[in-house]
């Protein structure tokens, strides 16, 4: 093989490697962070009163949707207190939104446990629970990652996605709020979801 052929082969290999690197960088990132349009869908859960709640019940108001569990030591209470502060800051606009806390702990968090837990937060935050199949279905729909992590003496905790999802008035996901979201920035984003007067 001549030196020229070796050089061309090396250049071709380099181009192929760069192409593959770009492919995995782009499509690998999309797989890890799916487009918002691919999130959401139909679900069926129950609230703390035992009433069935579905995706259709959200239509008409923008929604803030957070997933967690009542035995959560830090992320969940911090986020729910932040939501409570946000609701207070929204003032008269607060009633124009839905606020949902979906428990991923299908074994321990039934309607009664959820009712006790969310009673310390703003009363407009609704707690939703379901059986294992129902929770897996909504977690899959919203691309929520969660895993039961064993602890001592047979107990467990749950590692889960800490983002809060923003849904528009049609129930479509239009954004997410990171853990510890800023109240002023969030209020400005939420106001964009309200009908213009």
N, C-alpha and C positions, 0 to 999 in steps of 0.2 A: 504494500500500500504506500503510495507516495505521500510526501509531507503535506502537499496541498489537500489531498483527500482526508488525511487525519485532521487537519485544521477545520475542514468543512464539517466533518463528523462531530468534532468537539463543539463547534458553534451550534450545530443542529441539536445536540444533546442539551446544551445550555438553554436554547430557546424552549425546548420541551419542558425542562425543569422549571423555567420561569413561568411558562403557561400553566403548568400544574400548580405551582405555588399560588398564582393569582386565582385560579379556579377554587382551590380549597380555602383561600382567604375569603373570597366572596361568598361562596355557597356554604362553607362551614359556618360563617358568621350568621347567615340567614337561618340555618338550621338551629343554631343556638338562640337566636333572637328572631322568631318568626314575625312576619309583617302583622301589623295590628288588624288588618282586614281578615286574617286567618283565625283570630281569637274570638271567643264567644260562641253563643249558640243556645239551643233550648236546654233547660234543666227543670227539675222538679224537686223542691225541698220543702221543709215545713218551718214556720216561724215559731216564736216562743209561745204563741197561743195555740199551736197545733194546726194552724191554717196552711193549706198548700200554697206555695209561691212558685211561680214559673217566670221564665224570661218575659212573657207577655205582660206581666204585672209591672215591669219596669218602664214600659213604653209610655211616653208622655212627659217624663221628667228625666233630666240627666242623672246619672248614678255614680256614686263612689262605692267601689266594691273592694273589700279587703278580706283575705283568707288568713286564718290562724287557728287558735284553739285556746280554751279557757285556762289550761294549766301552763300556758306560755309564761315564762318568767320575766321577759323584758320587751321583746319586739311588739307583741300584741297589745299589752296595756299601754305602752308608749304611743303606738299608732292610734289607738282608740282615744286616748287623752288628747292627742293632737287633732284628731277629727272633731272631738268635742269643742276644743278651742276654735277650730275653723268654723264650726256651726255657729258658735257665739259671735264670731267676728263677722259672719255673713249677715247677721241681723235679720231684717225682713226678707232677705233673699233666701234664707236657709230652707224655708218650706218648699222652695221650687226644685229641690233635689231629693233623690233617694239615697239612703246611707245603709249599706248592707255589710254585715260581718258574717262570713260563712265559716263555720267550724270544720276543720279537716279531721277532727278527732271523732270519727263516727262511733267509736266504742264508748266514750265517756260523756260526750256533749250532746245530750238530748235537749228538748225544749226547756225543761225545768232548770237544768244546769246552766244553759245559756241565759235564761231569764235572770237568774241570780247574778251571773257574771256581768251582763251588760247594764244592770240596774245602776251601776256607779257612773256610767257615762251618759251622754245626752240621750234623752228618751226617744229621739228620732232615729237613732241607730237601731236597726232591726237585726236580730240574730237569726241565722238560718242553719238548720242541721238536716242530716239525712242518714240513710244507711250507707254501707260501704260502696255499693254499686252507684248510688246517687252522687256520693262525694267524688268517687273516681271519675264519673261522667263530667261533672262540672269542672273538676281540676284539669281533665284532658281538654275540655273545650277552651279553657282560658290559659292553657299551657302553664299551669301552676305545678311547680316541682315540690313534692313533699315526701317525706320518708320518716317512718317510725324508727327511733333510735333507742335501743334497749339501755336501761339503767340498772342500778343495783336493786336487789330484792324483787325482781320481776316487773318493776315499773318501766315506763318509757316516756320519752319526750318526742317532739316532732320537729324536724328540720323542714323549713318551708320557705317558699318565695315570700319576700317581705314587701313587695310593691303593692300599691293601691291602684286599682284600675279605674279609668274614667270612661264612662259610657255616655253617648249622646242621647237625645230624646227618643231615638229609634231603637236604642239598645245596642248600638254598635260601639266597639271599643275604639276610642279616639286618642288614647294616651295612657300613660302610667305615671304615678308619683313615686319617687324613691323614698325609702325609709328615712324618716326625719325631715319630711318635706317642709319647705318654707311657707308660712301661712299667707303672706302677702302675695307671693308669686302664684300660689295655688288659687287664691281668690280671684286674681286677674284671669287665670286660665278658665276657671269655672264660669265667670261672667261671660266669656266668649261662647259658652254652650247655651246660654239663655236666649230666648227670642228677643230680637231688637224691638224696642218700644216705638 
